[in-house]
């Protein structure tokens, strides 16, 4: 059995909307584009046809990916959780003990991650280092700039917004 795909309620809702759009808008539009391109004659030298077929393959792959992830989704509502141990859905504030610089991250499913919004994937190195830690614990994270040490200063359980709806799925 494949692993579960953890996601927040907002991330689950977003993925369902994306799947619906792929099936009800993108797939029919692509079918029309293929039909129009077929009408242009010789398919072996028809760039419109090739592009439409390539787009069709991408749409179908994305549909299969989303259907599989939704089938294995483990929807976790952070607002129903508590405690000071970092797990999926936690909003964690970490502090660099040397500089006093603080960073705040919410640990979400891979498709929900947005560094601009402070949401990091459960599989990201920072998230992996934080999982299982508690307030006051120190973690060492390997970053592109080398190893950095942080202290967990707070763990909160907040409602998480979904990925940007206007972002490409």
SULRATA-V869598 format. One record per residue. RES is the residue in three letters. SS is DSSP state (a for helix, b for strand, c for the rest). OMEGA is omega in radians with two decimals (NA if undefined). Layout:
res={RES:RES}
ss={SS:SS}
omega={OMEGA:OMEGA}
//
This chain:
res={UNK:UNK:UNK:UNK:UNK:UNK:UNK:UNK:UNK:UNK:UNK:UNK:UNK:UNK:UNK:UNK:UNK:UNK:UNK:UNK:UNK:UNK:UNK:UNK:UNK:UNK:UNK:UNK:UNK:UNK:UNK:UNK:UNK:UNK:UNK:UNK:UNK:UNK:UNK:UNK:UNK:UNK:UNK:UNK:UNK:UNK:UNK:UNK:UNK:UNK:UNK:UNK:UNK:UNK:UNK:UNK:UNK:UNK:UNK:UNK:UNK:UNK:UNK:UNK:UNK:UNK:UNK:UNK:UNK:UNK:UNK:UNK:UNK:UNK:UNK:UNK:UNK:UNK:UNK:UNK:UNK:UNK:UNK:UNK:UNK:UNK:UNK:UNK:UNK:UNK:UNK:UNK:UNK:UNK:UNK:UNK:UNK:UNK:UNK:UNK:UNK:UNK:UNK:UNK:UNK:UNK:UNK:UNK:UNK:UNK:UNK:UNK:UNK:UNK:UNK:UNK:UNK:UNK:UNK:UNK:UNK:UNK:UNK:UNK:UNK:UNK:UNK:UNK:UNK:UNK:UNK:UNK:UNK:UNK:UNK:UNK:UNK:UNK:UNK:UNK:UNK:UNK:UNK:UNK:UNK:UNK:UNK:UNK:UNK:UNK:UNK:UNK:UNK:UNK:UNK:UNK:UNK:UNK:UNK:UNK:UNK:UNK:UNK:UNK:UNK:UNK:UNK:UNK:UNK}
ss={c:c:c:c:b:b:b:c:a:a:a:a:a:a:a:a:a:a:a:a:a:a:a:a:a:a:a:a:a:a:a:a:a:a:a:a:a:a:c:c:c:c:a:a:a:c:a:a:a:a:a:a:a:a:a:a:a:a:a:a:a:a:a:a:a:a:a:a:a:a:a:c:b:b:b:c:c:a:a:a:c:c:c:c:b:c:c:c:c:c:b:b:b:b:b:c:c:c:c:c:c:b:b:b:b:b:b:b:c:a:a:a:c:b:a:a:a:c:b:b:b:c:c:c:a:a:a:a:a:a:c:c:c:b:c:c:c:b:b:b:b:b:b:c:c:b:b:b:b:b:b:b:b:b:b:b:c:c:c:c:c:c:c:c:c:c:c:c:c}
omega={-3.13:3.10:3.01:3.07:3.13:3.08:3.10:3.07:3.14:3.11:3.10:3.13:3.13:-3.10:3.10:3.11:3.13:3.13:3.12:3.12:3.12:-3.08:-2.98:-3.11:-3.03:-3.12:3.11:3.11:3.13:3.12:3.10:3.14:3.11:3.13:3.13:-3.13:3.10:-3.12:-3.13:3.03:-3.02:-3.07:-3.08:-3.14:-3.06:-3.09:3.13:3.13:3.14:-3.14:-3.14:3.11:3.10:3.10:3.12:-3.14:3.13:3.12:-3.11:3.11:-3.14:3.09:3.14:-3.14:-3.11:3.12:3.14:-3.13:3.11:3.12:-3.11:-3.07:2.97:-3.07:-3.10:3.13:-3.11:-3.10:3.12:-3.11:3.09:3.11:-3.12:3.07:-3.08:3.02:3.08:3.09:-3.12:2.94:-2.98:3.00:3.10:-3.10:3.04:-3.06:-3.14:-3.05:-3.06:-3.13:3.14:3.04:-3.10:-3.12:2.96:-3.10:-3.02:3.07:-3.03:-3.11:-3.11:-3.03:3.08:-3.07:3.11:3.14:3.13:3.14:-3.13:-3.13:3.07:-3.12:-3.12:-3.12:3.13:-3.13:-3.14:3.13:-3.07:-3.08:3.10:3.13:-3.14:3.09:-3.13:3.12:3.07:3.09:3.05:-3.10:3.05:-3.14:3.08:-3.14:-3.13:-3.13:3.11:3.12:3.11:3.02:3.09:-3.11:3.02:3.06:-3.13:-3.13:-3.03:3.03:-3.10:3.04:-3.14:3.07:3.11:3.13:3.14:3.13:3.11:3.13:NA}
//
